[in-house]
Amino acid sequence: MPIPGRPVHPRALAIGGLLAMASAVGVGRFVYTPILPPMSAALGMSKSAAGFVASANFLGYLVGALLVATPFVPGSRRTWLLVALATSALTTGAMGLVSTMPAFVLLRFVGGVASAFGLVFASALVLDRLAAARRSELSAVHFAGVGVGIATSAVVVSALAAWGFSWRALWLASGGVSLAALAIVAALVPDLVEPPRTTAPKPSRSRGLAPLVVAYGLFGFGYVITATFLVSIVRGAPNVRTLEPVVWVVVGMTAVPSVAVWTWAARRLGDARAFALACVLEAVGVIASVVWIAPAGILLAASLLGGTFMGLTALGLIQGRQQSHGDPRRTLAMMTAAFGAGQIIGPACAGLLYDVTGSFVGSSLAAGVALVAAALLVAGRRPAHAA
């Protein structure tokens, strides 16, 4: 049954979703990684302080995901999406205007809330309309936005840093990139008019959802330490330091096609096996980032991180949506909250362990174990639907 609202071409809608994900997640959530080394050097930030700022962003992401699932955010999905994208852009740019830890923590927290709103509302809005148009294969374009945002922001940050701009300019430029994306999203993504409901839908349960949610949380912990500190690891190792300008670009470029690759793999292997395989490959990359400190090892780590983490995100959210009945927002928010909880723990613990041991090895090995555990959970999951 067609979804009411202004007609839109599915490809245009998918591109709008791509830009929304690029702005809210690719830039809003991940640009901290390439900016962190020059910012830390200029301000004398310890690794634990850097991890705390990252965790503040992920705490905001968790809070945002929980808020989305409540009745306190009624109304137009599109309005909430545009507000989230604007907030993400403004808080990103404002990081270049402040200098104190409380200000950094507050801005990254609010930016994390905005990222969660952006991901959940963009995914619920875009995926619903693509499904109604029988063009669900275009969901890969939507989720590719994260890789596009990472790669674009990495190129911008690397170029400006090479030209001698300060860390403040890097934040301001990243906020500007996000604002430009917002304008295009507003033109490409129309509102979705919800049909009135006479009765509230009865909540449904799926026996396969709980293991998926737990695995999604383990995945959040498993990827985030490398995603936060990879550029710092490279800067701190003399034999691979020359890779600093390109390593985050590699993550973004490999993330762009990853959703299409992993959705193809899911059609061949099944959703559970594809998710499990991606978790194991990501674990290899996470461990390689700390035990194989050579150009080949770092590039392998960057490629496996970029080539899996958005594929895992998409596979998880698509499976969650398939187990939803009616508006998928609550299920998507539940999974995003589990993911956010894993993200909060990872950077803070890794930063503290680094300050004690001088190494990311212990925390990264723990992350690898978490990813393998996620693979085992999902591989053994029974995808039973609600009864």
C-alpha positions as CSV (number, residue, x, y, z in Angstrom):
1,M,0.0,0.0,0.0
2,P,1.5,3.4,-1.0
3,I,2.5,5.7,1.8
4,P,0.8,9.1,1.6
5,G,2.9,12.2,1.2
6,R,4.5,14.3,-1.6
7,P,5.6,11.9,-4.3
8,V,9.3,11.4,-4.6
9,H,11.6,9.4,-6.9
10,P,13.1,6.5,-4.9
11,R,16.7,7.3,-6.1
12,A,16.3,10.9,-5.0
13,L,15.0,9.8,-1.7
14,A,17.9,7.3,-1.3
15,I,20.4,10.2,-2.1
16,G,18.7,12.3,0.5
17,G,19.1,9.5,3.0
18,L,22.7,9.2,2.0
19,L,23.4,12.9,2.7
20,A,21.5,12.7,6.0
21,M,23.6,9.8,7.2
22,A,26.7,11.5,5.9
23,S,26.0,14.6,7.9
24,A,24.6,13.2,11.2
25,V,26.8,10.1,11.5
26,G,29.7,10.2,9.0
27,V,30.7,13.8,10.0
28,G,28.8,14.5,13.2
29,R,29.9,11.3,15.0
30,F,33.2,10.3,13.3
31,V,35.1,13.5,12.4
32,Y,36.4,13.6,16.0
33,T,38.8,10.8,15.0
34,P,41.0,12.6,12.4
35,I,40.8,15.9,14.3
36,L,41.7,14.4,17.6
37,P,45.6,14.1,17.1
38,P,46.2,17.9,16.3
39,M,43.6,18.9,18.8
40,S,45.2,16.8,21.6
41,A,48.7,18.1,20.6
42,A,47.6,21.7,20.8
43,L,45.7,21.4,24.1
44,G,47.8,18.7,25.8
45,M,44.9,16.3,26.2
46,S,45.6,12.9,27.8
47,K,44.2,9.8,26.1
48,S,41.8,9.4,29.0
49,A,40.5,12.9,28.5
50,A,40.1,12.3,24.8
51,G,38.3,9.0,25.5
52,F,36.0,10.8,27.9
53,V,35.0,13.4,25.3
54,A,34.3,10.6,22.8
55,S,32.2,8.8,25.4
56,A,30.2,11.9,26.1
57,N,29.2,11.9,22.4
58,F,28.2,8.2,22.6
59,L,26.3,8.9,25.8
60,G,24.4,11.5,24.0
61,Y,23.8,8.9,21.2
62,L,22.4,6.5,23.8
63,V,20.1,9.2,25.3
64,G,18.9,10.3,21.9
65,A,18.1,6.7,20.9
66,L,16.1,6.2,24.2
67,L,14.3,9.6,23.7
68,V,13.3,8.6,20.1
69,A,11.4,5.6,21.5
70,T,9.3,7.7,23.9
71,P,6.1,9.7,23.4
72,F,8.0,12.9,24.0
73,V,9.0,13.2,20.4
74,P,5.7,13.1,18.5
75,G,5.0,14.8,15.1
76,S,6.7,14.9,11.8
77,R,9.6,12.6,11.2
78,R,11.0,15.0,8.6
79,T,10.9,18.0,11.0
80,W,12.8,16.0,13.7
81,L,15.3,14.8,11.0
82,L,16.0,18.4,9.9
83,V,16.3,19.7,13.5
84,A,18.7,16.8,14.2
85,L,20.9,17.6,11.2
86,A,21.0,21.3,12.0
87,T,21.9,20.6,15.6
88,S,24.6,18.1,14.6
89,A,26.2,20.7,12.2
90,L,26.1,23.5,14.7
91,T,27.5,21.5,17.6
92,T,30.3,20.2,15.3
93,G,31.3,23.6,14.2
94,A,31.1,25.0,17.7
95,M,33.8,22.6,18.8
96,G,36.2,25.0,17.1
97,L,35.1,27.9,19.2
98,V,35.6,26.5,22.7
99,S,38.7,25.4,24.7
100,T,37.5,23.8,27.9
101,M,36.7,20.2,28.8
102,P,33.1,21.0,30.1
103,A,32.4,22.7,26.8
104,F,33.8,19.9,24.7
105,V,31.8,17.3,26.7
106,L,28.5,19.3,26.4
107,L,28.9,19.9,22.7
108,R,29.7,16.3,21.9
109,F,26.9,15.1,24.2
110,V,24.3,17.2,22.3
111,G,25.9,16.2,19.0
112,G,25.5,12.6,20.0
113,V,21.8,13.1,20.7
114,A,21.4,14.7,17.3
115,S,23.3,11.9,15.6
116,A,20.9,9.3,17.1
117,F,17.8,11.3,16.1
118,G,19.3,11.7,12.6
119,L,20.0,8.0,12.2
120,V,16.7,6.7,13.5
121,F,14.4,9.3,11.8
122,A,16.3,9.2,8.5
123,S,16.3,5.3,8.5
124,A,12.6,5.0,9.5
125,L,11.5,7.6,7.0
126,V,13.7,6.5,4.0
127,L,13.5,2.8,4.5
128,D,9.7,2.8,4.9
129,R,9.3,4.7,1.6
130,L,11.8,2.6,-0.3
131,A,10.0,-0.5,1.0
132,A,6.6,0.9,-0.1
133,A,8.0,1.7,-3.5
134,R,9.5,-1.9,-3.7
135,R,13.0,-0.5,-4.0
136,S,14.5,-1.8,-0.8
137,E,17.8,-2.5,-2.6
138,L,18.4,1.3,-2.5
139,S,18.8,1.0,1.2
140,A,22.5,0.4,0.5
141,V,22.7,3.9,-1.0
142,H,21.1,5.3,2.2
143,F,23.6,3.5,4.5
144,A,26.5,4.3,2.3
145,G,26.2,7.9,3.5
146,V,28.2,7.2,6.6
147,G,31.2,6.2,4.5
148,V,30.7,9.2,2.2
149,G,30.7,11.4,5.3
150,I,33.8,9.8,6.8
151,A,35.7,10.0,3.5
152,T,34.6,13.6,2.7
153,S,35.4,14.9,6.2
154,A,38.8,13.0,6.2
155,V,39.8,14.7,2.9
156,V,38.7,18.1,4.1
157,V,40.5,17.7,7.5
158,S,43.7,16.3,5.8
159,A,43.8,19.1,3.2
160,L,43.2,21.9,5.7
161,A,45.8,20.4,8.1
162,A,48.3,20.1,5.2
163,W,47.7,23.8,4.4
164,G,48.5,24.7,8.0
165,F,45.1,25.4,9.4
166,S,44.6,24.9,13.1
167,W,42.3,22.2,14.8
168,R,39.7,24.9,15.3
169,A,39.4,25.5,11.5
170,L,39.0,21.8,11.0
171,W,35.9,21.7,13.3
172,L,34.5,24.8,11.7
173,A,34.9,23.5,8.2
174,S,33.3,20.1,9.2
175,G,30.3,21.9,10.6
176,G,30.1,23.8,7.3
177,V,30.1,20.6,5.3
178,S,27.2,19.3,7.4
179,L,25.2,22.5,6.9
180,A,25.6,22.2,3.2
181,A,24.3,18.6,3.3
182,L,21.3,19.7,5.4
183,A,20.1,22.1,2.6
184,I,20.1,19.3,0.1
185,V,18.3,16.8,2.4
186,A,15.5,19.3,3.0
187,A,15.0,19.4,-0.8
188,L,15.1,15.7,-1.4
189,V,13.3,14.1,1.6
190,P,9.6,15.0,1.8
191,D,7.5,14.4,4.8
192,L,5.7,11.1,5.4
193,V,2.1,11.6,6.4
194,E,1.1,9.0,9.0
195,P,-2.4,7.5,8.5
196,P,-4.5,8.0,11.6
197,R,-4.8,5.0,13.9
198,T,-8.0,4.1,15.5
199,T,-6.5,1.8,18.0
200,A,-2.9,1.5,19.4
201,P,-1.1,-1.5,17.9
202,K,-0.5,-4.3,20.3
203,P,3.2,-4.7,21.1
204,S,4.7,-7.7,19.5
205,R,7.7,-9.8,20.4
206,S,10.2,-11.8,18.5
207,R,12.2,-14.6,20.1
208,G,15.1,-13.6,17.8
209,L,15.2,-10.0,18.7
210,A,16.9,-10.2,22.1
211,P,20.1,-11.9,20.9
212,L,20.3,-9.5,18.0
213,V,20.0,-6.5,20.4
214,V,22.8,-7.9,22.6
215,A,25.0,-8.7,19.7
216,Y,24.4,-5.2,18.3
217,G,25.6,-3.8,21.6
218,L,28.8,-6.0,21.6
219,F,29.4,-4.8,18.0
220,G,29.2,-1.2,19.3
221,F,31.9,-1.9,21.9
222,G,33.9,-3.9,19.4
223,Y,34.4,-1.4,16.7
224,V,34.5,1.9,18.6
225,I,38.0,1.8,20.1
226,T,39.6,1.4,16.8
227,A,37.2,3.9,15.2
228,T,38.1,6.5,17.9
229,F,41.8,6.0,18.3
230,L,43.1,4.6,14.9
231,V,44.5,7.9,13.7
232,S,46.1,8.5,17.1
233,I,47.7,5.0,17.0
234,V,49.2,5.8,13.6
235,R,50.5,9.2,14.7
236,G,52.2,7.5,17.7
237,A,54.1,4.9,15.7
238,P,57.1,6.3,13.8
239,N,57.1,3.6,11.2
240,V,53.5,4.2,10.0
241,R,53.2,7.9,10.8
242,T,53.2,8.8,7.2
243,L,49.9,7.1,6.8
244,E,48.1,9.6,9.1
245,P,46.6,11.7,6.3
246,V,45.2,8.7,4.4
247,V,44.2,6.1,7.0
248,W,40.9,7.7,7.8
249,V,40.2,8.2,4.1
250,V,40.7,4.5,3.6
251,V,38.2,3.8,6.3
252,G,35.6,6.0,4.6
253,M,36.3,4.8,1.1
254,T,35.9,1.1,2.1
255,A,32.8,2.0,4.0
256,V,31.0,3.4,1.0
257,P,30.4,0.1,-0.9
258,S,30.3,-2.0,2.3
259,V,26.5,-2.0,2.7
260,A,25.9,-3.1,-0.8
261,V,28.6,-5.9,-0.4
262,W,27.1,-7.1,2.9
263,T,23.5,-7.0,1.8
264,W,24.6,-9.1,-1.2
265,A,26.4,-11.5,1.1
266,A,23.2,-11.7,3.2
267,R,21.2,-12.7,0.2
268,R,23.7,-15.5,-0.5
269,L,24.5,-16.6,3.1
270,G,21.5,-15.5,5.1
271,D,21.4,-12.4,7.4
272,A,22.7,-14.2,10.5
273,R,25.7,-15.8,8.7
274,A,26.6,-12.5,6.9
275,F,26.4,-10.6,10.2
276,A,28.6,-13.2,12.0
277,L,31.2,-13.2,9.2
278,A,31.4,-9.4,9.2
279,C,32.0,-9.4,13.0
280,V,34.8,-11.9,12.7
281,L,36.5,-9.9,9.9
282,E,36.1,-6.7,11.9
283,A,37.7,-8.5,14.9
284,V,40.7,-9.3,12.7
285,G,41.0,-5.6,11.7
286,V,40.7,-4.4,15.3
287,I,43.4,-6.7,16.5
288,A,45.7,-6.0,13.5
289,S,45.6,-2.3,14.4
290,V,47.6,-2.9,17.6
291,V,49.6,-6.1,16.9
292,W,50.7,-5.4,13.3
293,I,52.1,-1.9,13.4
294,A,53.3,-1.8,9.9
295,P,51.9,-0.1,6.7
296,A,50.3,-3.4,5.6
297,G,48.8,-4.1,9.0
298,I,47.4,-0.5,9.5
299,L,45.9,-0.5,6.0
300,L,44.4,-3.9,6.6
301,A,42.9,-2.6,9.9
302,A,41.5,0.5,8.2
303,S,40.1,-1.5,5.3
304,L,38.4,-4.1,7.5
305,L,37.0,-1.5,9.9
306,G,35.6,0.6,7.0
307,G,34.5,-2.5,5.1
308,T,32.4,-4.0,7.9
309,F,31.1,-1.5,10.5
310,M,28.4,0.1,8.3
311,G,27.6,-3.2,6.7
312,L,27.0,-4.5,10.3
313,T,25.0,-1.4,11.1
314,A,22.8,-1.9,8.1
315,L,22.3,-5.6,8.5
316,G,21.4,-5.2,12.2
317,L,18.9,-2.3,11.5
318,I,17.4,-4.1,8.5
319,Q,16.9,-7.3,10.6
320,G,15.4,-5.2,13.4
321,R,13.0,-3.5,11.0
322,Q,11.9,-6.8,9.6
323,Q,10.9,-7.9,13.0
324,S,8.9,-4.7,13.7
325,H,5.2,-4.4,13.2
326,G,3.9,-1.0,12.2
327,D,6.2,2.0,12.9
328,P,9.7,0.5,13.3
329,R,11.0,3.5,15.3
330,R,10.8,1.7,18.7
331,T,12.8,-1.3,17.5
332,L,15.4,0.8,15.7
333,A,15.7,3.0,18.8
334,M,16.1,-0.1,21.1
335,M,19.0,-1.4,18.9
336,T,20.6,2.0,18.6
337,A,20.5,2.3,22.4
338,A,22.3,-1.1,22.8
339,F,24.8,0.0,20.3
340,G,25.2,3.3,22.1
341,A,25.8,1.6,25.4
342,G,28.7,-0.4,23.9
343,Q,30.1,2.8,22.4
344,I,30.1,4.6,25.8
345,I,32.2,2.0,27.5
346,G,34.8,1.5,24.8
347,P,36.6,4.9,24.4
348,A,36.5,5.7,28.1
349,C,38.0,2.3,29.1
350,A,40.5,2.4,26.3
351,G,41.7,5.9,27.2
352,L,42.1,5.0,30.9
353,L,44.0,1.8,30.1
354,Y,46.3,3.7,27.7
355,D,47.2,6.2,30.5
356,V,48.0,3.3,32.7
357,T,49.8,0.9,30.3
358,G,50.8,3.2,27.4
359,S,49.1,0.9,24.9
360,F,45.8,0.2,23.2
361,V,46.6,-3.5,23.0
362,G,44.6,-4.7,26.0
363,S,41.4,-2.8,25.1
364,S,41.6,-3.7,21.4
365,L,42.0,-7.4,22.2
366,A,38.9,-7.1,24.5
367,A,37.1,-5.5,21.6
368,G,38.0,-8.4,19.3
369,V,36.6,-10.9,21.8
370,A,33.4,-8.9,22.0
371,L,33.0,-9.0,18.2
372,V,33.6,-12.8,18.1
373,A,30.9,-13.1,20.9
374,A,28.5,-11.0,18.8
375,A,29.2,-13.4,15.8
376,L,28.4,-16.4,17.9
377,L,25.2,-14.9,19.3
378,V,23.8,-14.0,16.0
379,A,24.9,-17.2,14.2
380,G,22.9,-19.1,16.8
381,R,19.9,-16.8,16.7
382,R,16.5,-18.2,15.7
383,P,14.8,-15.6,13.6
384,A,11.3,-16.4,14.8
385,H,8.7,-13.7,14.3
386,A,6.1,-12.5,16.7
387,A,3.3,-14.7,17.5
